[in-house]
């Protein structure tokens, strides 16, 4: 899924590697027009195309000595895929419109939200590049499937966005509980936005539930309401089943219990719980003020 924190993980890998002192360059491939992706990645020489008024280094050269992160790699055109494969195999490339072969020392991390194996089968992605990149695959599940990551992400975003004049010292337990319980359909990106929103509103050094976006605060209430509605429906169904069984057995509790696969004691308890009572049989009392003579038999 989109927004699961792939770039955040890539940055973490970079900071933990021997290349930590080198640059980290991230490229979101879908955000760059396909006809410009190659020149953005590998650079171009002056006069390479209309508008190329000066030589420009590509993202690959800018990441030299560090890490290049390619997000949504599946969007790369075939020509760029071939050049990237050469970089991985030989660490060399040429700028667009250039003849000089350039060497580069860069670690390449790539991410995608599409099935690249299927793209290979459909001839939309190079098989050799796929296997060259698919060395240590890491699956990033959506944030709703890893709520245990939320506290660490909250700390990270608080440290990243808090204002020096107003540092956050604490996150209240209730606020953290709400943040952990929310399913985050927008994944890590939505959590990041929520923390920025909270920081813009909070007064003091503690992040509280009132500082969170309404959708996060209201999720618990809507969940509790849904649970209550479900329980009401279960109770209604149970009452109807017991009533039907009793009516079918002429209100014989023992026989009704047998039909429902339970015992008479349970039937009595449920009848009391749901207010189920057999129809009255006997004498009907005449309303006060009228003289019926004798009471009518039911």
C-alpha positions in Angstrom: 0.0 0.0 0.0 1.0 3.6 -0.5 2.4 5.6 2.5 3.5 2.6 4.6 6.8 4.2 5.4 9.1 2.8 2.8 11.2 5.9 2.5 11.4 6.1 6.3 12.8 2.6 6.4 15.2 3.3 3.6 16.5 6.3 5.5 16.9 4.1 8.6 18.9 1.6 6.6 21.1 4.4 5.2 21.8 5.8 8.7 22.7 2.4 10.0 25.1 1.6 7.1 28.8 2.5 6.5 27.4 5.1 4.0 25.7 7.1 6.7 28.0 10.1 6.1 27.2 10.1 2.4 24.1 11.7 0.8 20.7 10.1 0.8 18.8 10.9 -2.4 15.1 9.9 -2.7 13.3 9.7 -6.1 9.6 9.3 -6.3 9.3 7.9 -9.8 5.6 8.5 -10.4 6.0 12.2 -9.6 8.4 12.7 -12.6 7.0 12.5 -16.2 8.2 9.3 -17.8 9.9 11.2 -20.7 12.0 13.1 -18.1 12.8 10.2 -15.7 15.9 9.1 -17.5 17.4 12.6 -17.6 16.5 13.2 -13.9 18.2 10.0 -12.9 21.3 10.0 -15.1 21.7 13.7 -15.8 22.2 15.3 -19.2 24.8 17.3 -21.2 24.2 20.8 -22.6 22.3 20.6 -25.8 21.1 17.0 -25.2 17.5 18.1 -26.0 15.5 21.3 -26.4 15.7 23.3 -23.3 19.0 21.7 -22.1 20.8 25.0 -21.8 23.4 23.7 -19.4 24.9 20.4 -18.1 23.1 18.9 -15.2 24.0 16.1 -12.8 21.4 13.4 -12.3 20.1 12.0 -9.0 22.5 9.1 -9.4 25.6 11.4 -9.3 24.1 13.4 -6.5 23.9 10.2 -4.4 27.5 9.2 -5.2 29.1 7.8 -2.0 25.7 7.4 -0.4 22.3 5.9 -1.1 19.8 6.3 -3.9 16.2 5.4 -3.0 13.9 4.7 -5.9 10.3 4.7 -4.8 7.7 3.0 -7.1 10.5 1.5 -9.3 7.9 -0.2 -11.5 7.2 3.2 -13.2 10.7 3.3 -14.7 10.6 3.1 -18.6 12.5 0.2 -20.2 15.4 2.4 -21.4 16.0 3.6 -17.8 15.7 0.1 -16.5 18.6 -1.0 -18.9 20.8 1.9 -17.7 20.0 1.1 -14.0 21.0 -2.6 -14.6 24.3 -1.4 -16.0 24.9 0.8 -12.9 24.2 -2.2 -10.6 26.5 -4.5 -12.6 29.4 -2.2 -13.7 28.8 1.0 -11.7 29.1 3.0 -14.9 26.7 5.1 -17.0 26.6 8.0 -19.4 24.6 11.2 -19.1 21.9 11.8 -21.6 23.5 13.3 -24.8 27.0 12.5 -23.5 29.7 10.1 -24.6 31.9 10.0 -21.5 31.5 7.0 -19.3 31.2 7.9 -15.6 31.8 5.8 -12.6 29.6 6.0 -9.5 29.7 4.4 -6.1 26.2 4.3 -4.8 23.9 1.9 -2.9 20.5 1.5 -4.6 17.4 0.8 -2.5 14.1 0.4 -4.4 10.5 0.1 -3.4 7.2 -0.7 -5.2 3.6 -1.2 -4.3 2.9 -3.3 -7.4 3.7 -7.0 -8.1 6.9 -6.8 -10.0 6.9 -10.6 -10.6 3.7 -10.2 -12.5 5.1 -7.1 -14.3 8.0 -9.3 -15.4 5.6 -12.0 -16.7 3.7 -9.4 -18.6 6.9 -8.0 -20.0 6.5 -4.6 -18.4 9.7 -5.0 -16.3 13.1 -6.4 -17.0 13.6 -9.9 -15.6 17.3 -9.4 -15.1 16.8 -6.1 -13.2 14.1 -7.7 -11.1 16.5 -10.5 -9.9 19.4 -8.1 -9.5 17.3 -6.0 -7.1 15.4 -8.7 -5.4 18.2 -9.8 -3.1 16.9 -8.9 0.4 13.2 -8.1 -0.1 11.4 -6.5 2.9 7.6 -6.5 3.0 6.1 -3.4 4.5 2.6 -4.2 5.8 0.1 -1.4 6.3 0.3 0.5 9.6 -3.0 -1.0 10.8 -1.3 -4.4 10.8 1.6 -3.2 13.0 0.2 -1.0 15.7 3.2 -1.7 17.8 5.2 0.6 15.5 3.0 3.6 16.2 4.7 4.8 19.4 8.1 4.8 17.8 6.7 6.6 14.8 5.0 9.2 17.0 8.3 9.9 18.8 10.1 10.2 15.4 7.6 12.7 14.0 7.4 14.7 17.3 11.2 15.1 17.2 11.2 16.0 13.6 8.4 18.7 13.7 8.3 20.2 17.2 9.3 23.8 17.5 12.3 24.6 19.7 10.3 27.2 21.7 7.6 24.6 22.4 9.2 21.2 22.9 6.9 18.2 23.5 7.9 16.4 26.7 5.1 13.9 27.0 2.4 12.1 25.1 -0.5 11.4 27.4 -1.4 7.6 27.7 -4.9 8.3 26.4 -3.6 10.2 23.3 -1.2 7.3 22.6 -4.0 4.8 23.0 -6.1 6.7 20.5 -3.2 6.9 18.0 -2.5 3.2 18.4 -6.1 2.1 18.0 -6.8 4.2 14.9 -6.5 2.1 11.7 -4.6 4.7 9.6 -6.0 4.1 6.1 -3.4 6.6 4.9 -0.7 4.7 6.7 2.5 6.4 8.0 1.9 9.5 5.9 -1.5 10.1 7.6 0.1 9.6 11.0 2.8 12.1 10.1 0.1 14.7 9.1 -1.8 14.0 12.3 1.3 14.7 14.5 1.9 18.0 12.5 -1.8 18.9 13.1 -1.5 18.2 16.9 1.7 20.2 17.2 0.0 23.2 15.6 -2.8 23.1 18.2 -1.3 21.9 21.5 -0.7 24.3 24.4 1.9 23.1 26.8 4.4 20.3 26.7 2.0 17.4 26.6 0.2 16.0 23.6 -3.4 15.2 24.7 -6.4 13.7 23.0 -8.0 17.1 22.3 -4.9 18.0 20.1 -5.5 15.1 17.7 -7.6 15.3 14.5 -11.3 14.7 15.0 -11.2 11.5 12.9 -8.7 10.0 15.3 -10.7 11.0 18.4 -14.0 9.9 17.0 -12.8 6.4 15.8 -13.1 4.9 19.3 -16.6 6.3 19.8 -17.8 5.0 16.4 -16.2 1.6 17.2 -18.0 1.4 20.5 -21.3 2.4 18.9 -20.8 -0.3 16.2 -20.0 -2.9 18.9 -23.2 -1.8 20.8 -25.3 -2.2 17.6 -23.9 -5.6 17.0 -24.8 -6.8 20.5 -28.3 -5.4 20.1 -28.7 -7.4 16.9 -27.4 -10.6 18.6 -29.8 -10.1 21.5 -32.7 -9.5 19.1 -31.9 -12.7 17.2 -31.6 -14.7 20.4 -35.0 -13.4 21.6 -36.7 -14.3 18.3 -35.3 -17.8 18.3 -36.4 -18.6 21.8 -39.8 -17.1 21.2 -40.3 -19.1 18.1 -39.2 -22.3 19.8 -41.6 -21.8 22.7 -44.5 -21.0 20.5 -43.8 -24.1 18.3 -43.9 -26.3 21.4 -46.9 -24.7 23.0 -44.6 -23.0 25.5 -43.1 -26.2 26.7 -39.7 -25.0 28.0 -38.1 -28.4 28.2 -39.0 -29.2 24.6 -38.0 -25.8 23.4 -34.6 -26.2 25.1 -34.2 -29.6 23.3 -34.9 -28.0 19.9 -32.4 -25.2 20.6 -29.7 -27.6 21.8 -29.6 -26.2 25.4 -31.2 -27.0 28.7 -34.4 -25.7 30.4 -32.4 -23.7 33.0 -30.8 -21.7 30.2 -34.1 -21.1 28.6 -35.6 -19.8 31.8 -32.6 -17.4 32.2 -32.9 -16.1 28.7 -36.7 -15.7 29.0 -36.1 -13.5 32.1 -33.3 -11.6 30.3 -35.4 -10.8 27.3 -38.8 -10.4 29.1 -40.4 -13.3 27.3 -43.6 -14.5 29.0 -46.2 -17.0 27.9 -49.7 -15.6 27.0 -52.0 -15.2 29.9 -54.6 -17.9 30.4 -57.5 -17.7 32.8 -59.9 -14.9 33.7 -60.0 -11.5 32.1 -60.9 -8.8 34.7 -63.6 -6.4 33.7 -62.5 -2.7 33.5 -63.5 -0.7 36.6 -66.8 1.2 36.2 -68.4 -1.3 33.9 -70.7 -4.1 35.0 -70.2 -7.2 32.9 -72.0 -9.4 35.4 -69.6 -12.3 35.0 -66.0 -12.1 33.8 -65.4 -13.5 30.4 -63.3 -16.6 30.0 -60.3 -16.3 27.8 
